[in-house]
Amino acid sequence: MKESTPDMMEELAADGSASGVEEDAYVPYPFDAEKISISNKKISLSNVIRRLERGLIHAVDLQRRENLWDVGRKSRLIESLMLRIPLPLFYAAEDKDDKLYIVDGLQRLSAIKGYVSGKTYKLESLEFLKELEGKAFDEIAERMQIRINETELDFAVIGPDSPPEVQRNIFKRLNTGGLPLTEQEIRHALYFGPASELLQRLVETEEFQVAVDSRVDDSRMAAQELVLRFLSFSIMGVGEYAKDEEMDSFLSDTMQIANELMKADSGGGNSGQLRGRKVSNKDMREIEDKFLAAMRRARALFDNCAFRITTPRRFSTRKSPRTPINKSLFEAWSVLLSNISEREFDALWRRREFLYQKIDAEFDDPQSRLRNFISKDSAKVAGVKGRHKIIREITDDVIKGPEQ
């Protein structure tokens, strides 16, 4: 059953269906066009595989993504190589050590590597070279093996002199099978490390799945972005969000900061200035525990309406359909619920009907500041700080309010 209301668009999952997370309004941000550095490179397929095996091409999740395409689709890609049909461009970012970070083309690379060097499947469902069906790479004619290995793959490479925010903006404009790359997919490719593994682990926890009612499709990392928002404001704090429309940069910085914090010696850790931001020494295990506690509290408090505009009071009386999860509400509520004391949460839970009334009244108000702060103004400093402030004020009023 579709849960979104007509004026609420949801992000898309890998199959094109709704992900269960409300789409943010796209706010383009300006940058100096002179800082864009893009070059075209042709690299033979055999050289690409060698570079992959030596770690000179960084393609995250190559093993995990190898099953996203069925064998027939992989086989037809290999057939295209043998028929000398050019493949679409691969897009990558290059660092100062000439290492390439693949952002667009991971599934194609997985299919090629799996057939040529991984030997993970045999050809099937071909359209033209049907005589090759059922054959592994070593079983096809040598001339076809040579034709595959000598195929030149075209790469559009964004140079290391392009600022990170410029790189991400360019990648966001790309299409993958008709679906634009999500910002979290781009961050995952560019800043893969221990933080990426943490996001994946937290998304798979029972606490998170129960809190979101198992309704978030993470095939395009919609769920991982939700968790990243919690980490960002837990590690850096709301006060560090100091520039309008910088949410992408704020979250990207967190990926890099968390990578460094998680790599640090647990006895000392990193603190002070990281990526140009002031952060304190954080125990990532403590933050992980606080996240799980926040998820348990969210479910207890809001049942199956956590992180949505719809409250259980509205949903139970069918006065409102259950809306998709709102990223800004997830961020604000999860951070608050991770920080309040057991005494405060107990009072909030006992007076939850009063809480629902106050939230409903806020969203019923045509002049609601909170509605703007979680939608069109969600990436502005006033919106970020405003939603955290309002939700804290609402919960303070409820905690101090009358017993229900």
HELIX and SHEET records of a PDB file:
HELIX    1   1 ALA A   33  LYS A   35  5                                   3    
HELIX    2   2 LEU A   45  ARG A   54  1                                  10    
HELIX    3   3 ARG A   64  ASN A   67  5                                   4    
HELIX    4   4 VAL A   71  MET A   82  1                                  12    
HELIX    5   5 LEU A  106  VAL A  116  1                                  11    
HELIX    6   6 LYS A  130  LEU A  132  5                                   3    
HELIX    7   7 PHE A  137  GLU A  139  5                                   3    
HELIX    8   8 GLU A  142  ASN A  149  1                                   8    
HELIX    9   9 PRO A  164  LYS A  172  1                                   9    
HELIX   10  10 GLU A  183  LEU A  190  1                                   8    
HELIX   11  11 PRO A  194  VAL A  203  1                                  10    
HELIX   12  12 GLU A  206  ALA A  211  1                                   6    
HELIX   13  13 ALA A  222  ILE A  235  1                                  14    
HELIX   14  14 VAL A  238  GLU A  240  5                                   3    
HELIX   15  15 MET A  247  LYS A  263  1                                  17    
HELIX   16  16 MET A  284  PHE A  302  1                                  19    
HELIX   17  17 ASP A  303  CYS A  305  5                                   3    
HELIX   18  18 PRO A  312  SER A  316  1                                   5    
HELIX   19  19 LYS A  327  ASN A  339  1                                  13    
HELIX   20  20 GLU A  342  ARG A  350  1                                   9    
HELIX   21  21 ARG A  352  ASP A  364  1                                  13    
HELIX   22  22 ARG A  369  PHE A  373  1                                   5    
HELIX   23  23 VAL A  381  ILE A  399  1                                  19    
SHEET    1   A 2 GLU A  10  LEU A  12  0                                        
SHEET    2   A 2 ALA A  18  GLU A  22 -1                                        
SHEET    1   B 5 ILE A  38  SER A  44  0                                        
SHEET    2   B 5 GLU A 152  ILE A 158 -1                                        
SHEET    3   B 5 PHE A  90  GLU A  94  1                                        
SHEET    4   B 5 LEU A 100  ASP A 104 -1                                        
SHEET    5   B 5 ILE A  57  HIS A  58  1                                        
SHEET    1   C 2 ASN A 175  THR A 176  0                                        
SHEET    2   C 2 LEU A 179  PRO A 180 -1                                        
SHEET    1   D 2 GLY A 272  LEU A 274  0                                        
SHEET    2   D 2 ARG A 277  VAL A 279 -1                                        
END                                                                             
